[in-house]
Amino acid sequence: MKTRLLSLALGAASVFPLAVQAQQAIVPAQSEIAFTSRQMGVPVEGKFKSFSAQVAFDPAKLDTSQIAFTVDTGSADINRETNVEVVKPTWFNVAAFPKATFQSSAIKRIDANKFEVVGKLSIKGVSSDVVVPVTLAQNGVTTLATGAFPIKRLSFRIGEKEWADTSIVADEVQVKFRIALTGVKL
């Protein structure tokens, strides 16, 4: 009987952290993943309309915290003309690579509300390590995660052939995010 109770208690203890983590969720209506590129020196703003996140974040247990994002590359929204082009093989090649992903491998505290999230960003079949600075702010039951980081589009084969000319479209793209989360406490 004691062995059975101990097994049940250990089983419940191992499942409990997952139940707590499962309560952490993104609030899509309050979240945004945007980007800024430069075309012929002029800033071009865009955003992704469809993305999801799996978050298991505890600032007291960063070594076991995990963050993963999946972005629907076909949801890129820049302007009507460009939206038609970016889904093509030269750009995101959405037919072959419909998703871009990020998976954290380590999270480091910089100060009370600032963190560095290290992980692998995969776009168009190419993966690269990135460091994402994140600032957290508590707003009632919602935690707002904000930050920005640069990527080199050509490293991910975004804008190939004639579009690889960086005098037309700059190589660096600034990715900005504002993610509202429930279930995360600072």
Secondary structure, DSSP 8 states (H G I E B T S, - for coil): -HHHHHHHHHHHHHHHHHHHHHT-EE-GGG-EEEEEEEETTEEEEEEES-EEEEEE--TT-GGG-EEEEEEEGGGEES-HHHHHHHTSTTTT-TTT--EEEEEEEEEEE-SSSEEEEEEEEEETTEEEEEEEEEEEEEETTEEEEEEEEEEEGGGGT-S-GGGG-TTTB-SEEEEEEEEEEES---
